[in-house]
Amino acid sequence: MRLYLWPIGTKRMLGVTAGPRIDDADDPIWPRTLKVTPDDDVYGDFEVCPFTPQRKGAMQLVCIESASHVVVKKH
């Protein structure tokens, strides 16, 4: 499952992966206690660890270290 984070109030997208390549997105690193499906919108406070530097116009690749205040909404 591919997972993306959109920091509210920004135009940035973060790709959640298992490493510094987008190919690593098929098995992303994120808390397994966070139960979501592709049909869910998830809101919360996420602590991320960057794999790639932040660059204008490019998606930054990260893993999710922790999540709190999580709200899951079905489409």
C-alpha positions, 0 to 999 in steps of 0.5 A: 500500500502506498502512503502519502502525507500532506502537511496541512497548510502546505503544498508539500507531499511526503512519500512514506517509504522504507528507504531513499528510493520511491521503489521502497514505497511498496513496504513503507515504514510506519507504526503497524498499530496504525490500522488504515486501508487505501480508502481511509483519510487519516489525520493526526500528528506524525513524527517523520524521519527523512530519507531524502532532503527537502527540495522545492518541487520534489516529493520528500521521502520519509518514514513515520516514526510515530503517530498521535491524535489519529482520526481515521475517516472513511471515504 
